[in-house]
Amino acid sequence: MHAVCDGLLGAMGEGDLGRHYPSSDPKFKGISSLKLLEDVMSKLKRKGYRIGNVDAVIVAQAPRLGPHLSAMGQKMADTMGVNADLVNVKVKSGEGLDAVGKEESMVAHAVCLIEQA
């Protein structure tokens, strides 16, 4: 969700999550990623945009996320108020390399296409 939020903010020319929701601000401590996505979507709509599509990739050796991808995409689509076919979530393994492959970390990236509403 954070990667998608960052992607949407970047596509709008609005910087990143840290600019809008700094971790140093106690009001954001423990905030739900869904709440952040809802707020980012409000910003997107206020600026006159809509979602074209979202493509997110999670790079993780473990846990196995494949069985959860559809539900993750649906939850994001519901939160963004778009059809699920506009949201793609996929997972790639770390192939045993680096911190991801050694199960020490996970990485997420997202590419977000927005259009004038």
N, C-alpha and C positions, 0 to 999 in steps of 0.2 A: 504494500500500500504506500509506503514512504517513497519508493522509487516512482510509482505512478504519480503521486502528488508532486514530486520534484519535476517529473516530465511535463506535467500539465502547467505548473508554474513557469517553467522554462519556456514552453511553447507560447505562453502569454507574454513573455518578456518580463516576468515578475520575480526573477531570482530563484531562490530555493527555499526549502522548508525552514532552514535556520533564520532566514530573513523575516519570515512571517510568524514563526513559532519557535523562538529561541529556547534552547534547552536550559538556559540560565533563568528563564522565567518560571517561577513555581506554579503558575496557573496551568502550564502545559505538562507538568510532571505526571506521568502515568496516563495521559490522555489517550483515548482510543484512536487507533489509526483510522477507523471509520469516521470519527468526528472530524479528523483533519481532512479526510477526503470530501466529506460533506461541505466543509468550509471552503476548500479549494474549488469545488464545483459552484458554490455561490459566487465566488470571485469570477470564475470563468463566465458564468451567465451574465453577471453585471457588466462585464466587458463586451458582451455581445457575441460570445462564441458558443459553439456546441462541439461535442465529441465527434471526430471523424472515425477514429479507432484508437485502441490502446493495445500495445503488444508488450508484455512483461515477461522477463526471463529470470528465474531463480537459479543460481548456480550453487548446488549443495551436494555433497557426497551422501550425507545422511541428515535427517531422516528421509525415507522414501516418500516423496510428495505426490507422485503420479496419481494415486487414488483420490487426492484432494483437489486437483487442479480445476476440475469442472465447478465444484462448489465455490472455490476461491474466485474464479472468474464471474460466477453468477452473483456472488455477494458484492463484488466490486461494481458490476453492472447495475445491480439494484440500487446501490448507494449513489451511483452517478446518474441514475434515472435514464439508462439507455438499454437497448436490447443487448442480450448476452453475446450475440454474434459480432458485436463491435469490440469485445474485450477478449483478448487471447492471453492465457497464462501458460507458460511452459517451464519445464525444469531441465537443466543440464547437470551432469555430474561433474565433479572436480577431477575425474579420471586419475585419482590418486596423487595429484600434483598440488603443490603449495599448501597453504593453510586450509583451503577449501577441501582439497583432496584428502587431507589428513584429519578431516572432521573437526577442525579448530574454528572454522568460520563459515559463513554463508554470505553470498553477494546477490543483490538484485539490481536489475536494470530495466528501464522501461522507455519505449518510444511512443510518444503520444501525438497523434494528428488532431489538430483542432481546426474548425472551419468557422467562418462568419455565420452567425445564425440568421 
